[in-house]
Structure formats: structure tokens, C-alpha cells
């Protein structure tokens, strides 16, 4: 455990950031599952879900939660899936 005041603060910050990052990553996975399910069932809301996915991925990459190339790759693959 941390002994210095600054180390205790850093540990607390890391915990908060970890929880926030996990929440965002979970949301990204859920959105991707919804998009894939909508595409499989032939739903009309596919394009709207694609926009939500793209927006969420770009925001996550801007905040450093996921790497920018990872976001770009996922957007590309999902777009390819939707337009196939």
C-alpha cells in the first residue's frame, strides 16, 4: 500500500480512471453487439446504430481509452459489415 500522500492520491486516481475506462469499454462492446444483431436480423435501425458506434469509438480514442488505430480499425470493419 502507498505510504506517501501523493502515492495515496495517485492510487485513488488510478482506481477512478480504471472504473471509468471499464465502463466505456463495456458500452463499446454492447453497442457493437447491438449493431451486429441488428444487421443479422435486417433491422432498419442499422445506420443509426452505426453512427452511435462510430461516435463512441472516436470519443474513446480521443480520451485515450482505446488507441486511435484500434478505433479506426473497428469503425472500418463495422462499416464494411453494414454496407455489405
C-alpha positions in Angstrom: 0.0 0.0 0.0 1.1 3.6 -0.6 2.9 5.4 2.2 3.2 8.9 0.9 0.3 11.3 0.5 1.0 11.7 -3.2 1.1 8.0 -3.8 -2.2 7.5 -2.0 -3.7 10.2 -4.2 -2.3 8.5 -7.3 -3.7 5.2 -6.3 -7.1 6.7 -5.8 -6.9 8.5 -9.2 -5.9 5.2 -10.9 -8.9 3.4 -9.3 -11.4 6.1 -10.6 -9.9 6.1 -14.0 -9.9 2.3 -14.2 -13.6 2.2 -13.3 -14.4 4.9 -15.9 -12.4 3.1 -18.6 -14.1 -0.2 -17.9 -17.5 1.4 -18.2 -16.7 3.0 -21.5 -15.2 -0.3 -22.9 -18.3 -2.2 -21.8 -20.5 0.4 -23.5 -18.5 0.0 -26.7 -18.9 -3.8 -26.6 -22.6 -3.5 -26.0 -23.1 -1.1 -29.0 -21.1 -3.4 -31.3 -23.2 -6.4 -30.2 -26.4 -4.4 -30.9 -25.2 -3.4 -34.3 -24.2 -6.9 -35.3 -27.6 -8.2 -34.1 -29.5 -5.5 -36.0 -27.6 -6.3 -39.2 -28.2 -10.1 -38.8 -32.0 -9.5 -38.3 -32.2 -7.0 -41.1 -33.4 -4.2 -38.8 -33.9 -0.6 -40.2 -32.0 1.0 -37.3 -28.6 -0.3 -38.5 -27.4 3.0 -39.8 -28.4 4.8 -36.6 -26.5 2.2 -34.6 -23.5 2.6 -36.9 -23.5 6.3 -36.2 -23.6 5.7 -32.4 -20.8 3.2 -32.7 -18.6 5.5 -34.7 -19.2 8.4 -32.3 -18.5 6.3 -29.2 -15.3 4.8 -30.7 -14.0 8.2 -31.7 -14.7 9.7 -28.3 -13.0 6.8 -26.6 -9.9 7.2 -28.8 -9.8 11.0 -28.1 -9.9 10.3 -24.4 -7.1 7.7 -24.6 -9.3 4.8 -23.5 -8.5 2.9 -26.7 -5.8 3.5 -29.3 -6.7 5.7 -32.3 -5.7 2.9 -34.7 -7.9 0.4 -32.8 -10.9 2.8 -33.1 -10.2 3.4 -36.8 -9.9 -0.4 -37.5 -13.2 -1.1 -35.7 -15.0 1.6 -37.5 -13.7 0.4 -40.8 -14.7 -3.2 -40.1 -18.2 -2.3 -38.8 -18.8 0.0 -41.8 -17.7 -2.8 -44.1 -20.2 -5.2 -42.3 -23.1 -2.7 -42.5 -22.6 -1.9 -46.2 -22.1 -5.5 -47.3 
